[in-house]
Amino acid sequence: MDPISVMCIDDEPISLQMLRRILAGRSDVRIIAESNNPSESLLLIKKLKPMLLFLDIHMPVMNGFELLQQLHSEEIPYVVFVTAYDQYAVKAFEVHALDYVLKPFDDMRIERAIARVKERLALRTKSRYQKKILQLLEQREQSKYDVQRILVQRKMK
């Protein structure tokens, strides 16, 4: 499996630095972008199409929820909120976040968040294969009845 492409969005440089340190040693993830500016982040998400966002909630100009609202549903990657505020947890899961990590976080907590993302990716891959197999079986079943020619033997007198 290819590494999970990650984008970290947080207005606090220390949080970005901690995420970078934790993720840098992992072979299963690759940081493709970091941003402390939500407006810039929107452009980067659309351009780079990360699989996973580590996203802060409280940021100037636009919060994490507002940032996600600016994206079309097909543009939204998996989201792990990383925040100092516990009161937004319910709302985070209402927008289908995979995890909600409170600051200050540690290696183990980020590890559990990544494990959740991997589980979801595996389910998505399995679901795609199942759909493809069902489509192939359906096509095969239909082709059994799709008669191209009928051979008829005629008696000669």
N, C-alpha and C positions, 0 to 999 in steps of 0.2 A: 504494500500500500504506500502511495506517495505521502510525503509529509503533509500535515494539515497546514494550509496557508492561513496565517494569523495577522490580524491588524489590531493594534492596541490604540485606544482612544481615551485620553485622560488629560485634563488640564494641569494635573500635578506632576511635575517632573520626577519627583521621588517615586511615585507609583509607576510611571513608565519605566524608570530605571529598575525597579524591583521586578516588574514583569519581564523585562528584557533579560535580567540576570537569571531568573528562574527558567525561562523558555530557551535561552541560548544553548544550554547544555543538552537539550533534547534532540534526538534524531527524528522523532515523530511529528515535530512541528517546525514551521519555518516562518519567522516574522517577515512579512513582506512590506509592512508599513507601520509607522507610528505617527500619531498626530495629537496635538493639544488644542486643535482648532476644529470645532464641529463642522463649520462650513467647508473647510478644506477636506475634512474627513469624508463628506458626502461625495465629493468629486473622486477621491481616491477609491472609495468603495465601488463606485460605478466603473472606474477604469480598471482596477486590479482584481475585482471580484474575489475577495477573501472567503474562505470557507467558515472562518470563525472570527468574531469580534470580541475582544475584551473591552467593554464599554463602561465608562464612568457615567453616573447619572447627573450629578451636579456639575455643570460647566457653564461658563459665561456665554451669553447670547442664545444658546440653544442647549437644552438638556438632552440626555441620552434618549428619552422617549420621543421627544420632538424630532431628533435626528432620524430615528427609525421611521417616523411618520412621513418623512420626506422621500422615502424610498418606495418603489413599487414592490409588491409582495415577492416577486421573483428575484429581486435584487438583494433581499435581506438574507444575510448569512446566518449561521447559528450564532446566538448571542449569549455571552456570559457577562452579566453585570458585575462590575467591581466598584464598590462604593462604600462610603463611611456611614451611610444612612440605612437603617434596617426597616424604616417605615414604608419603603417602596417595594418590598419583596412581593406582595400580592400582585401589585400592578405589573411587576416584571414578568411574573408567570402568566398573567393575562395576555401579555404580548408575546408569549411563547418562548421566553428565555429558557435556555437549558440549565442555567445555574445562576446563583446570586451569591457573590463572594464579598464578605465584609472586610474592610480594611481595618487594621493592618493584616494582610494575608501572609501565608507562608507557603513553602514548597508543596507540602502535603495537600493543602486546600486547592491549590492550582492543579495538582495532579488529579484530584478527584473530579474537578471540572473538566479536564481534558479527557478523562476516562468516560464521562458522560457523553461528550461530543463523539468520541470513537464509537461508543455503543450506537448512537443515533446514525452515524455514517454507515456502520455495518448493517443496520436495519434497512436503511435507504438502499444500499447496494443489493441486499438480499431481496428486497421488494422489487427492484428493477429487474433482477434475474427472473423472479417468479412471474412477473408480468410478461416478460419476453418469452418465457417457456409456454405460458398460457396462450399467447398470441400465435406462436408456432404450432401448437397443438390444434388451435382453432382453425388455422389456415390449412393444416393437414386434413382435418376433419371435413372442411368445406371442399377441399380439392378432390376428396373421394367421390363427391356427388357432382362435381363439375365435369360433365361428360363432354368430351371434345368430338369423339366419333363413336359410332356404333357399327360393329361389324355384323353383317347379315349374310348368312349363307343361303344361296339360292339354288334350288334343285334344277338341274338341267334335264330336259326331256329328250 
